[in-house]
Amino acid sequence: MRLSLRLRIFLLFAGLAAAALVALMVGLGLGYRRLGSPETFDAFVQGGVVAAFVILGVVAWVWYLFDLNVAKPIDSLAGALRVRAHSDVSGAIDPTIAAYLGDLAPAAKAAAMTLQETRNALAEAVARETTRLTVEKARLEALLSDVDAGVVLCSGDHTLAFYNGQAVDLMGAGAAAPGLDRRLFDYLRDGPIRLAHERLIATGDPEAASDLLCATLNGSRVLSARMRLMAADNGAVPGYVLTLRDVTADHALHARREALLAEVFDRVRRPAANLTTLMAAIPEGAAAPGKLDLALREEVATLTAAVTDLSRRHDEGRGDGWALAMARASDLLDGLRARMEREGLRADTRADALLLRCNGFEVIALLAGLTGAMAGEGLARAFRLTIEEDGTGALIRLIWTGAALPMAQLERWLDAPLEPGISALPRRAVLARHATEIWPEAAGPGENSLCLPIPQARRVVRRPEPIARPVVYDFDLLSKARSAKVQDTRLPDLTYVVFDTETTGLLPGQGDEIVQIAAVRIVNGRRVEGEVFNTLVNPRRPIPLSSTEVHGITEAMVQDAPFVEEVAALFHKFAEGAVLVAHNAPFDMEFLRRLEPGLGLRFDNPALDTVLLSAVIFGQHEVHSLDALTHRLGITIPEEARHTAIGDTIATADAFLKLLPMLQGKGFATFGAVLSEVRRHGRLLKDLN
């Protein structure tokens, strides 16, 4: 049953020919023995040879006619039916495919037309029923794309199922852009997010939310985030929605406003004080005649009182508003450790279960700046960071082994800007905002520390029992079972990267190079429109005119393009964790794999080739070029896009999406099953796995 129809028919005729030859030999042998005349032996042999050749010729001729007019048409008809059964290809079947099969071709044509009519009617019914849901989905997408915060939706195992443009800007700084079905922890540090997720699951309250601070993976940004769980089915780990704001950018704006207000008060306070001094030096009534002196003194007194009052109120209000929110002690230490590790410093952390009322970014920036200054002076490069409960507040201690920090040196560092290039506000202003001080003290034998008390803090307590509330909207979170082995994974559960290259020629072993590479991602059975990799490449060699005539890429177009090493590293990251798909994949992969030694990377992703997949579906006797495959599947490649990397990539991806359900329809449900079947067609192309 594993053999193809044409091979089985060939074996049938081969067996028939063998049986006829055996019968001929037996018959001739019996006739010779019955005749009993040795003189006739040569005649019997000659007759047998002639008869054998005639039998073989007749059987071979009948087999050829049968294969040409029966077996091959059945294969072609089966392929045409499977395309229409498993893909959205329309159009009537050509009855001339099986002209010698009687009523089979017209019957197949009628069945295909009936299937198409039924499918159209069903599609219209479904479209009518889902119009409202489509409109609601579009409204939700528009709303989430316009909000000023980054929004990501993650499954229970922290893989991305949704993100908006703001999230790309926040998480993609200095790294690859986020992508569906990728780990969130490829972009953000995992500590605070995991803890917040576990806390929310433990509460059992579907309405609960958790505020947290998290840092980007490279520590360049500190983000303020809020997490809320999503409903999950069948006891699965619930996913969550995470909204993100850039505290770094908000603080820069806030710091500029603070600096402006401070300058206003300073510039007004000094003239008012000078006027008061001058007026005190003039004897009352001596300098100004009449009521002018009295009015002048009253105005000066009013100005002084107003400035004093405004300054007092400004100082009192510094701790109010969005800046001083409740920050989790563990989140503060994680963000601080990220900043320190970016500077090459080592940090061990320990924190009580506390919530601190503070501006998390400012505290992190202050302590990170001080540790950096201490490292620059050679005092220490390894620190212990602790946050402990201290009365109604908390005490942050920065401990190191080595010499003590002189108070005068600390005072000079506190006068330096908090974040050079972002905030000119002095570090001392952070202490004023939080109504606190920082001082050095001994921490033990050979150890010293900096102590920073936070006046307001409280213990993390268990939330009260949740109150049942009606649910207005129910989002279907993307959740799928993940297998450690690709071989056993169902085809729809895999993530694919379909790619194509354009080159200077067809001989990578003789110096030809890539001039363009493009790729798209397929996640959950659909091509993700926003996740595209497409770039020109500088090949460091001339592009032959014959190659330019094929793909249209000239030397002037690639003059300022990046070199292949940089592009290959970016493509490796884009394809991480995915199955690679290409048309005639060995050709494209050879160009990439010859770069592996210089990059220190390996392109060892599982791979599928649409040439071989086409052979599995339509048989090896068909033509399997990209043009022929797309024509069979009803895919149109615009003329201007043909033989461009991105055009051929999109065409290959659309063809692959149509081949997937056809493979499943033939019983190949897993990657391993497809791979085993593909290897039977190894004479077409070599296996890349």
C-alpha positions in Angstrom: 0.0 0.0 0.0 3.0 2.3 0.3 3.8 1.9 -3.4 2.4 4.3 -5.9 -0.3 3.3 -8.3 2.0 3.4 -11.4 4.6 1.2 -9.7 2.0 -1.3 -8.6 0.7 -1.5 -12.2 4.2 -1.9 -13.5 4.8 -4.8 -11.0 1.6 -6.4 -12.1 2.6 -6.4 -15.8 6.1 -7.5 -14.8 4.6 -10.5 -12.9 2.4 -11.2 -15.9 5.4 -11.2 -18.2 7.3 -13.5 -15.8 4.4 -15.9 -15.6 4.1 -16.0 -19.4 7.8 -16.8 -19.8 7.6 -19.5 -17.2 4.6 -21.0 -18.9 6.4 -20.9 -22.3 9.5 -22.6 -20.9 7.4 -25.3 -19.2 5.4 -25.9 -22.4 8.5 -26.1 -24.6 10.2 -28.4 -22.1 7.2 -30.8 -22.0 7.0 -30.7 -25.8 10.7 -31.5 -26.3 10.6 -34.4 -23.8 7.5 -35.9 -25.5 9.0 -35.6 -28.9 12.2 -37.2 -27.7 14.3 -36.1 -30.7 17.7 -34.5 -29.9 17.9 -33.0 -33.4 15.0 -30.7 -32.6 16.6 -29.1 -29.5 18.0 -26.1 -31.3 14.7 -25.5 -33.0 12.9 -25.5 -29.6 15.5 -23.1 -28.2 15.2 -20.7 -31.1 11.5 -20.8 -31.0 11.4 -20.2 -27.3 13.7 -17.2 -27.6 11.6 -15.6 -30.3 8.4 -16.3 -28.4 9.9 -14.9 -25.2 10.9 -11.7 -27.0 7.5 -11.4 -28.5 5.8 -12.0 -25.2 8.0 -9.4 -23.5 7.5 -6.9 -26.3 3.7 -7.3 -26.2 3.5 -7.1 -22.4 5.8 -4.0 -22.4 3.7 -2.4 -25.1 0.4 -3.1 -23.3 2.0 -1.8 -20.0 3.1 1.4 -21.7 -0.3 2.0 -23.2 -1.9 1.2 -19.8 0.5 3.5 -18.0 0.0 6.3 -20.5 -3.7 6.1 -20.8 -4.8 4.7 -17.4 -2.3 5.0 -14.6 -0.9 8.5 -15.3 -4.4 10.0 -16.0 -5.7 8.5 -12.7 -2.8 10.1 -10.8 -3.4 13.4 -12.6 -7.2 13.2 -11.9 -6.5 12.4 -8.2 -4.2 15.4 -7.9 -6.8 17.7 -9.5 -9.5 16.3 -7.2 -7.3 16.7 -4.1 -6.5 20.3 -4.9 -10.2 21.1 -5.1 -11.0 19.1 -2.0 -8.4 20.6 0.3 -7.7 24.0 -1.1 -9.8 26.9 -2.3 -8.9 26.2 -6.0 -11.9 26.7 -8.3 -12.5 25.9 -11.9 -13.7 22.8 -13.8 -11.5 19.7 -14.3 -10.3 19.2 -17.8 -12.1 15.9 -19.0 -9.4 15.3 -21.5 -7.0 14.3 -18.7 -8.7 10.9 -18.6 -10.1 10.5 -22.1 -9.8 6.7 -22.0 -11.3 6.2 -18.6 -14.9 6.2 -19.7 -17.3 8.2 -17.5 -14.7 8.7 -14.7 -13.5 12.1 -15.9 -17.0 13.6 -16.5 -18.1 12.2 -13.1 -15.1 13.7 -11.4 -15.8 17.0 -13.1 -19.4 16.9 -11.9 -18.3 16.1 -8.4 -15.8 19.0 -8.4 -18.4 21.4 -9.6 -20.9 20.2 -7.0 -18.3 20.6 -4.3 -17.5 24.1 -5.5 -21.2 25.1 -5.5 -21.6 23.6 -2.0 -18.5 25.4 -0.8 -19.6 28.7 -2.2 -23.1 28.4 -0.6 -21.5 27.4 2.8 -19.0 30.3 2.5 -21.9 32.8 1.9 -23.8 31.4 4.9 -20.7 31.6 7.1 -19.9 35.1 5.9 -23.4 36.3 6.8 -23.2 34.8 10.3 -19.7 36.2 11.0 -20.0 39.7 9.6 -20.7 41.1 13.0 -17.8 39.3 14.6 -15.5 40.6 11.8 -16.6 44.2 12.4 -16.0 43.8 16.1 -12.6 42.3 15.5 -11.6 45.2 13.2 -12.8 47.7 15.8 -10.8 46.0 18.5 -7.6 45.9 16.3 -8.0 49.6 15.4 -8.5 50.5 19.1 -5.4 48.5 20.2 -3.3 49.9 17.4 -4.2 53.5 18.3 -3.7 53.4 22.1 -0.5 55.2 23.2 0.7 52.2 25.3 2.3 49.0 24.0 -0.1 46.0 24.2 1.0 42.4 23.9 -1.1 39.2 24.3 0.8 36.2 25.5 -0.2 32.5 25.9 0.4 30.7 29.1 3.9 29.7 28.1 4.8 33.4 27.4 4.7 33.3 23.6 3.3 36.3 21.7 -0.1 36.0 20.2 -0.7 39.7 19.6 1.2 42.9 19.7 0.7 46.5 18.4 3.0 49.0 16.8 3.8 50.7 20.1 5.0 47.4 21.6 7.3 46.9 18.6 8.8 50.4 19.4 9.3 49.6 23.1 10.5 46.0 22.9 12.3 46.0 19.6 14.8 48.8 20.5 18.3 47.4 19.8 17.0 43.9 19.0 15.0 42.1 16.4 11.4 43.2 16.0 8.8 41.1 17.9 7.1 38.3 16.1 4.1 36.0 16.6 4.8 32.7 18.3 8.1 34.0 19.7 9.0 34.0 23.3 8.3 37.3 25.2 11.6 36.8 27.0 13.5 37.3 23.8 12.8 41.0 24.4 12.0 41.5 28.1 13.7 40.2 31.2 11.7 37.3 32.6 12.0 37.7 36.4 9.3 40.3 37.1 6.9 39.0 34.4 7.1 35.4 35.6 6.5 36.5 39.2 3.5 38.7 38.3 2.0 35.9 36.2 2.4 33.4 39.1 0.9 35.9 41.6 -2.2 36.5 39.4 -2.8 32.8 38.9 -2.5 32.3 42.7 -5.2 34.9 43.4 -7.8 33.1 41.4 -9.4 36.4 40.6 -10.1 36.9 36.8 -10.4 40.7 37.4 -7.1 41.0 39.2 -4.3 43.1 37.7 -0.6 43.4 38.7 1.6 46.5 38.2 5.3 45.8 37.7 8.5 47.2 36.4 10.5 45.3 33.8 13.5 46.0 31.7 14.3 45.3 28.1 16.7 42.4 27.6 19.7 44.6 27.0 18.8 46.9 30.0 18.5 50.0 27.8 14.9 50.7 28.9 12.9 50.4 32.0 9.2 49.8 31.3 6.2 50.3 33.5 3.7 47.4 32.9 0.3 46.2 34.0 -0.7 42.5 33.6 -4.2 41.1 33.5 -5.0 37.4 33.0 -7.0 36.0 30.1 -9.6 33.2 30.4 -8.3 29.8 29.6 -10.1 26.6 28.7 -9.6 22.9 29.8 -7.5 23.7 32.7 -4.7 25.2 30.6 -2.3 27.8 32.0 -4.0 31.2 31.4 -2.4 33.7 29.1 -2.3 37.4 29.8 -2.5 40.9 28.4 0.5 43.1 29.2 0.4 46.9 28.7 3.7 48.7 28.5 4.9 52.3 28.9 8.3 53.6 28.6 9.2 55.1 32.0 12.5 56.4 30.6 10.7 58.6 28.1 8.1 59.8 30.6 10.8 60.6 33.1 12.7 62.7 30.5 9.5 64.8 29.9 8.8 65.1 33.7 12.4 66.0 34.4 12.3 68.9 31.9 9.2 70.2 33.5 10.8 69.9 36.9 13.9 71.8 35.7 11.8 74.5 34.2 9.8 75.0 37.4 13.0 75.0 39.5 14.5 77.6 37.2 11.3 79.8 37.4 11.4 79.7 41.2 15.1 80.4 41.3 15.0 83.3 38.9 12.0 84.9 40.6 13.1 84.2 44.2 16.5 86.0 43.8 15.1 89.3 42.5 12.5 89.3 45.2 15.1 88.8 47.8 17.2 91.5 46.4 14.3 94.0 46.3 13.6 93.1 49.9 17.2 93.8 50.9 17.3 97.1 49.0 14.1 98.3 50.5 15.3 97.4 54.0 18.3 99.6 53.4 16.2 102.6 52.6 14.8 104.4 55.6 11.1 104.4 55.6 9.7 107.4 53.7 13.2 108.8 52.9 13.6 107.6 49.3 10.1 107.8 47.9 7.7 110.7 48.5 4.1 110.3 49.4 2.3 106.9 49.0 4.8 105.5 46.5 7.1 104.1 49.2 4.2 102.3 50.9 2.9 100.8 47.7 6.4 99.6 46.7 6.9 97.9 50.0 3.5 96.2 49.8 4.2 94.9 46.3 7.6 93.5 47.3 6.1 91.8 50.4 3.3 90.3 48.3 5.8 89.0 45.7 8.0 87.5 48.3 5.1 85.8 50.0 3.7 84.5 46.8 7.1 83.0 45.7 7.7 81.5 49.1 4.2 80.0 49.1 4.5 78.6 45.6 7.9 77.1 46.3 6.6 75.5 49.5 3.6 74.0 47.7 5.8 72.8 44.8 8.1 71.0 47.3 5.1 69.4 49.0 3.6 68.3 45.8 6.7 66.6 44.4 5.8 63.3 45.9 2.3 63.3 44.5 1.0 62.1 41.1 1.9 59.3 38.8 5.6 59.4 39.6 5.4 57.9 43.1 3.5 54.7 42.5 3.8 51.4 44.4 6.7 49.5 43.0 7.5 45.9 43.9 10.9 45.5 45.6 11.9 42.5 43.5 11.1 44.4 40.3 13.3 47.4 41.4 16.2 45.1 42.1 15.7 43.2 38.8 15.7 46.5 36.8 18.8 47.8 38.7 20.6 44.5 38.1 19.9 44.8 34.4 21.4 48.3 34.3 24.5 47.2 36.2 25.1 44.1 34.1 25.0 46.2 31.0 27.9 48.1 32.5 29.8 44.9 33.2 29.1 45.0 37.0 28.1 42.0 39.1 25.1 42.2 41.4 23.5 39.7 43.9 20.0 40.7 45.0 17.7 39.9 47.9 14.4 41.6 48.8 11.6 41.3 51.3 8.1 41.0 50.0 7.5 44.7 49.9 5.7 47.4 47.9 7.6 50.7 47.9 6.1 54.1 47.2 8.7 55.6 44.9 9.5 56.5 41.3 11.1 53.3 40.2 13.0 54.7 37.3 14.6 57.5 39.4 15.7 55.1 42.1 17.1 52.7 39.6 18.9 55.5 37.7 20.3 57.0 41.0 21.7 53.7 42.3 23.0 52.6 38.8 24.7 56.0 38.4 26.4 55.6 41.8 27.5 52.0 41.2 28.9 53.1 37.8 30.8 56.0 39.5 32.2 53.7 42.2 33.4 51.2 39.5 35.0 54.1 37.6 36.9 55.1 40.7 38.0 51.5 41.3 36.1 51.1 44.6 34.1 48.0 43.6 32.7 46.1 40.6 30.6 43.5 42.6 27.8 44.5 44.9 25.1 43.0 47.1 21.7 44.7 46.8 19.1 44.3 49.6 15.7 45.8 50.3 14.5 45.3 53.9 11.5 46.4 55.9 12.4 49.4 58.1 9.5 50.6 60.3 6.8 52.1 58.0 9.2 52.2 55.2 12.0 50.2 53.6 15.8 50.4 53.5 17.8 49.9 50.3 21.4 48.9 51.0 24.2 48.8 48.4 27.0 46.6 49.9 30.5 46.0 48.6 33.8 44.6 49.8 36.5 47.3 49.9 37.3 50.8 51.0 34.6 53.2 52.4 33.2 55.9 50.2 34.1 59.4 51.5 31.1 61.6 52.2 32.7 64.5 50.2 33.0 62.2 47.1 29.3 61.1 47.5 28.2 64.8 47.7 30.0 65.5 44.4 28.4 62.5 42.7 24.9 63.6 43.9 25.4 66.9 42.1 25.9 65.1 38.8 23.0 64.7 36.3 20.7 61.8 36.9 20.7 60.6 33.3 23.2 62.4 31.0 21.5 63.1 27.7 18.0 62.4 29.1 17.7 64.4 32.4 19.8 67.2 33.6 18.1 67.0 37.0 20.8 66.3 39.6 20.8 63.0 41.5 20.2 65.0 44.7 16.7 65.9 43.3 15.7 62.3 43.6 16.4 62.4 47.3 14.4 65.6 47.7 11.5 64.1 45.7 11.3 61.1 48.0 12.0 63.2 51.2 15.0 61.0 52.1 18.8 61.0 52.3 21.6 58.6 51.3 24.7 57.9 53.4 27.7 55.5 53.6 28.2 53.3 56.6 30.2 50.2 57.5 28.3 46.9 56.8 30.7 44.4 58.4 34.4 43.3 58.5 35.9 44.6 55.3 32.5 45.6 53.9 30.9 49.0 53.3 27.5 50.1 52.1 25.3 52.9 51.0 21.9 53.2 52.7 18.9 54.7 51.0 15.7 54.7 53.1 12.3 54.9 51.4 9.8 56.5 53.8 6.7 54.6 52.6 6.4 50.9 52.1 4.2 48.0 53.0 4.2 44.3 53.1 2.7 42.3 50.2 -0.5 40.8 51.5 -2.9 38.3 50.1 -5.8 39.7 48.1 -9.3 39.2 49.4 -11.5 36.5 47.8 -12.5 37.4 44.3 -16.0 38.7 43.6 -17.8 37.2 40.6 -18.3 39.8 37.9 -20.0 39.4 34.5 -17.7 39.0 31.5 -18.5 41.4 28.7 -16.0 40.1 26.1 -14.4 36.7 25.8 -11.1 36.5 23.9 -10.0 33.2 22.5 -6.3 33.0 23.5 -4.0 31.2 21.1 -3.0 28.1 23.0 -1.6 24.9 21.5 0.2 21.9 22.8 4.0 22.1 22.1 6.1 19.1 21.5 9.8 19.0 22.1 10.3 16.9 19.0 9.5 18.4 15.6 9.1 15.0 14.1 6.0 14.3 16.3 4.5 17.8 15.9 1.3 18.3 13.8 1.8 20.3 10.7 -0.5 23.2 11.7 1.3 23.5 15.1 4.6 24.4 13.5 5.9 27.8 12.7 7.4 28.2 9.2 9.7 30.7 7.5 9.4 30.6 3.7 12.4 32.2 2.0 14.0 32.7 -1.4 17.3 34.2 -2.6 18.5 36.0 -5.7 22.2 35.5 -6.6 25.0 36.5 -8.9 24.9 33.1 -10.5 24.1 29.4 -9.9 27.5 28.2 -8.6 28.1 29.0 -4.9 31.1 26.8 -4.9 32.7 29.0 -7.6 32.2 32.3 -5.9 28.6 33.3 -6.7 27.0 35.3 -3.9 23.5 36.3 -2.6 22.3 39.7 -3.8 18.8 39.6 -2.2 17.1 37.5 0.4 13.4 37.6 1.4 11.3 35.6 3.9 7.9 35.6 5.4 6.6 33.8 8.5 3.6 31.4 8.6 2.1 31.0 12.1 -1.0 29.0 13.0 -1.7 28.3 9.3 -1.6 31.8 8.0 1.0 34.1 6.6 1.7 37.0 9.0 1.5 40.2 6.8 3.6 42.4 9.1 6.5 40.0 9.6 8.6 40.2 6.5 12.3 40.0 6.0 13.4 41.6 2.7 16.8 43.1 2.0 19.4 43.6 -0.8 22.9 42.3 -0.2 26.2 43.7 -1.3 28.0 40.6 -2.9 31.4 42.3 -3.0 31.7 41.2 -6.6 30.3 42.2 -10.0 26.8 41.1 -10.9 26.8 39.5 -14.4 24.4 41.1 -17.0 22.8 37.6 -17.5 21.8 37.5 -13.8 20.5 41.1 -13.9 18.3 40.2 -16.8 16.7 37.5 -14.6 16.1 39.3 -11.3 16.6 43.0 -12.3 19.2 43.7 -9.6 22.1 45.9 -10.7 25.4 46.7 -9.0 24.2 50.3 -8.3 21.2 49.0 -6.3 23.4 46.9 -3.9 26.3 49.4 -3.6 25.1 50.7 -0.2 23.4 47.4 0.9 24.8 45.5 4.0 27.2 42.6 3.4 26.0 39.0 3.5 27.5 38.3 7.0 25.3 40.9 8.6 22.2 39.9 6.6 22.7 36.2 7.3 22.9 36.8 11.1 19.7 38.8 11.0 18.0 36.1 8.9 19.2 33.5 11.3 17.4 35.4 14.2 14.3 35.8 12.0 14.1 32.1 11.3 14.9 31.0 14.9 12.7 28.1 16.0 10.9 27.7 12.7 10.9 25.2 9.9 12.5 26.6 6.7 10.5 26.2 3.5 11.8 27.0 0.0 11.3 26.0 -3.6 14.5 24.0 -4.6 15.7 24.5 -1.1 19.2 22.9 -1.5 20.2 25.7 -3.9 19.3 28.5 -1.4 20.6 26.6 1.7 24.0 26.0 0.1 24.6 29.8 -0.1 23.7 30.1 3.6 25.5 27.1 5.0 28.8 28.1 3.4 28.7 31.2 5.7 28.4 29.1 8.9 32.1 29.0 9.9 32.6 32.7 9.6 29.3 33.5 11.5 29.7 31.0 14.3 26.0 30.0 13.6 24.4 27.0 12.1 21.4 27.0 9.8 20.2 23.6 11.2 16.5 24.3 11.1 14.2 21.5 9.9 13.5 22.1 6.2 10.8 21.3 3.6 11.0 21.7 -0.1 7.9 22.6 -2.1 9.4 20.7 -5.1 9.3 17.5 -3.1 5.9 18.3 -1.6 4.5 18.8 -5.1 5.9 15.4 -6.1 4.2 13.8 -3.1 0.8 15.3 -4.0 0.9 15.3 -7.8 3.4 12.5 -8.6 6.9 12.6 -10.0 5.7 12.5 -13.7 4.4 16.1 -13.4 6.5 19.3 -13.8 7.4 20.8 -10.4 8.7 24.2 -11.3 7.3 27.2 -9.3 5.4 28.4 -12.3 3.8 24.9 -12.9 3.0 24.5 -9.2 1.4 27.9 -8.8 -0.6 27.3 -12.0 -2.0 24.0 -10.7 -2.9 25.6 -7.4 -4.6 28.7 -9.0 -2.0 31.2 -7.7 -1.1 34.1 -9.9 2.4 35.6 -9.7 2.5 39.2 -11.0 4.9 39.5 -13.9 6.9 42.3 -12.2 7.2 40.1 -9.0 8.5 36.9 -10.7 12.2 36.2 -10.1 12.3 38.7 -7.3 13.1 37.3 -3.9 10.0 38.7 -2.2 7.7 37.9 -5.1 8.8 34.3 -5.3 8.8 34.0 -1.5 5.1 35.1 -1.3 4.2 32.8 -4.2 6.0 29.8 -2.5 4.3 30.6 0.8 0.8 30.7 -0.7 1.5 27.4 -2.5 2.8 25.8 0.7 -0.4 26.9 2.5 -2.4 25.1 -0.1 -0.3 22.0 0.0 -0.6 21.7 3.8 -4.2 20.6 3.9 -3.6 18.3 0.9 -0.8 16.6 2.8 -3.0 16.1 5.8 -5.8 14.8 3.5 -3.4 12.1 2.3 -2.8 11.0 5.9 0.5 12.9 6.6 -0.4 14.6 9.8 3.0 15.2 11.4 6.3 16.6 10.2 7.9 13.2 10.6 5.3 11.5 8.4 5.8 14.1 5.7 9.6 13.8 5.9 9.4 10.0 5.5 7.2 10.3 2.4 9.4 13.1 1.0 12.5 10.9 1.2 10.9 8.5 -1.2 11.4 11.2 -3.8 15.0 11.7 -3.1 16.1 11.3 -6.7 14.6 14.7 -7.4 16.4 16.7 -4.7 18.7 15.8 -1.8 17.2 15.7 1.7 18.3 18.7 3.8 17.2 17.2 7.2 
